[in-house]
Amino acid sequence: MENLKFQIKTNGTGRVIAIEISGPLVLLNAQDLKKELVAVLPNLEDQVKIIVSGLEDIDLSCVQLIVAFIKRLGELNVVHQFEWNLDEDQELFLASVGLNQELLMNCR
C-alpha cells in the first residue's frame, strides 16, 4: 500500500488556497494525516479548496480527522469547498456512516 499524499497550493503571499489528499486514508496513515492537517492550519487563506482524489482505501479513522478539520475551519472562519473524486464503494461507505451530507455537500 502506498503512503498518504498531501499537497498544498499557495497564493502569491504564501497562504494555502488548496489542499490535495490522495492515497490510502486508513488507520495506518491517520497520524500522518493529522500532522499535515494541523500543520497547515496557521497558513490557510480565508477560502480553501480541499481535493480528495486517487484514494486507494478509506476508513473511519481518517474520515473522523477530516470532520474534525472541517469543524476547526469553521472556528477559524475559513470557508471550505470539497472536491471529492470517489468511486461508488467509497461514496457508499461515507453514506453508510452518516457523513455523506457533511462531507459530500460539494461532491462532483
C-alpha positions as CSV (number, residue, x, y, z in Angstrom):
1,M,0.0,0.0,0.0
2,E,1.3,3.4,-0.9
3,N,1.8,6.3,1.6
4,L,-0.6,9.2,2.1
5,K,0.0,12.1,-0.3
6,F,-0.7,15.6,1.0
7,Q,0.0,18.5,-1.3
8,I,-0.8,22.2,-0.8
9,K,-1.2,25.0,-3.3
10,T,-0.4,28.6,-2.2
11,N,-1.2,32.0,-3.5
12,G,1.3,34.8,-4.1
13,T,1.6,35.6,-0.4
14,G,2.3,32.0,0.7
15,R,-1.2,31.4,2.1
16,V,-2.7,28.0,1.4
17,I,-5.6,28.1,-1.0
18,A,-5.9,24.3,-1.8
19,I,-5.1,21.0,-0.2
20,E,-5.0,17.8,-2.2
21,I,-5.2,14.5,-0.3
22,S,-4.7,11.1,-2.0
23,G,-3.5,7.6,-1.3
24,P,-4.8,5.3,1.4
25,L,-6.8,7.2,4.0
26,V,-6.6,4.4,6.6
27,L,-5.7,4.0,10.3
28,L,-2.1,3.3,9.3
29,N,-1.8,6.8,7.9
30,A,-4.1,8.6,10.3
31,Q,-1.2,10.1,12.4
32,D,0.4,11.4,9.2
33,L,-2.9,12.9,8.0
34,K,-3.4,14.6,11.4
35,K,0.1,16.0,11.4
36,E,-0.4,17.5,8.0
37,L,-3.8,19.0,8.7
38,V,-2.7,20.6,11.9
39,A,0.5,22.0,10.3
40,V,-1.4,23.7,7.5
41,L,-4.0,25.5,9.8
42,P,-1.9,28.6,10.6
43,N,-1.3,29.2,6.9
44,L,-4.8,29.0,5.4
45,E,-6.3,31.7,3.3
46,D,-9.9,32.8,4.1
47,Q,-11.1,30.3,1.5
48,V,-9.6,26.9,0.8
49,K,-10.5,24.1,-1.6
50,I,-9.9,20.5,-0.4
51,I,-9.5,17.9,-3.1
52,V,-9.7,14.3,-2.2
53,S,-8.8,12.0,-5.1
54,G,-6.9,8.9,-6.0
55,L,-8.0,7.1,-2.9
56,E,-6.8,3.6,-2.6
57,D,-8.9,3.0,0.5
58,I,-10.7,5.0,3.2
59,D,-11.7,4.1,6.7
60,L,-13.5,5.8,9.6
61,S,-10.3,6.9,11.4
62,C,-9.3,9.3,8.6
63,V,-12.9,10.4,8.0
64,Q,-13.1,11.5,11.6
65,L,-9.9,13.5,11.2
66,I,-11.4,15.3,8.2
67,V,-14.6,16.0,10.1
68,A,-12.6,17.5,13.0
69,F,-10.6,19.6,10.4
70,I,-13.9,20.9,9.0
71,K,-15.0,21.9,12.4
72,R,-11.7,23.7,13.1
73,L,-12.1,25.5,9.7
74,G,-15.5,26.8,10.9
75,E,-14.0,28.0,14.2
76,L,-11.3,29.9,12.2
77,N,-14.0,31.3,9.8
78,V,-12.3,29.6,6.8
79,V,-14.7,28.9,4.0
80,H,-14.1,25.5,2.5
81,Q,-15.1,23.7,-0.6
82,F,-14.6,20.0,-1.2
83,E,-13.9,18.3,-4.4
84,W,-14.4,14.5,-3.9
85,N,-13.3,12.1,-6.6
86,L,-14.6,8.8,-5.1
87,D,-15.6,5.5,-6.6
88,E,-19.1,4.2,-5.9
89,D,-18.0,2.0,-3.0
90,Q,-16.3,4.9,-1.2
91,E,-19.3,7.1,-1.7
92,L,-21.5,4.3,-0.3
93,F,-19.1,4.0,2.7
94,L,-19.5,7.7,3.6
95,A,-23.2,7.4,3.2
96,S,-23.4,4.3,5.4
97,V,-21.5,6.0,8.3
98,G,-23.9,9.0,8.1
99,L,-21.3,11.6,7.0
100,N,-22.1,12.0,3.3
101,Q,-24.1,15.2,4.0
102,E,-21.3,16.8,5.9
103,L,-18.5,15.7,3.7
104,L,-20.1,15.4,0.2
105,M,-22.0,18.6,0.0
106,N,-19.8,19.8,-2.9
107,C,-19.2,16.3,-4.4
108,R,-18.9,16.2,-8.2
